[in-house]
Amino acid sequence: MTIQVILVVAVTALLVFFLRHHGTTYVTAAVRIGFIMFLAFGVFAVLRPDTLTLLAAAVGVGRGSDLLLYGLVTAFAFFSLNTYLRFKELRVRFSRLARAVALDEERDRTS
């Protein structure tokens, strides 16, 4: 019971931190909704582990903890791919910006 309280408080703190600092980073509405649903599922898993085991059996997974692990691996893969694509896009944008600044400086110098 004590670990359930600690985990629910930790998830709530994470949610509050995410919602308070959303203005400092660009986060789409779909990502916000997905993150909130993921946290809600985490709280559900902490409070109702027996139901999670029943859900796991319904989808063909042996235990609830295995289902939770598969969900975490999938979420991590999504996060990693999303971060990679965002950095790739930023790298392209910075390269274009650097080229534009260099061309502007050269134009100003020759004028």
Secondary structure as GFF3:
##gff-version 3
##sequence-region A 1 111
A	DSSP	alpha_helix	2	20	.	.	.	ID=ss1
A	DSSP	three_ten_helix	22	24	.	.	.	ID=ss2
A	DSSP	alpha_helix	29	47	.	.	.	ID=ss3
A	DSSP	alpha_helix	49	58	.	.	.	ID=ss4
A	DSSP	alpha_helix	64	110	.	.	.	ID=ss5
###
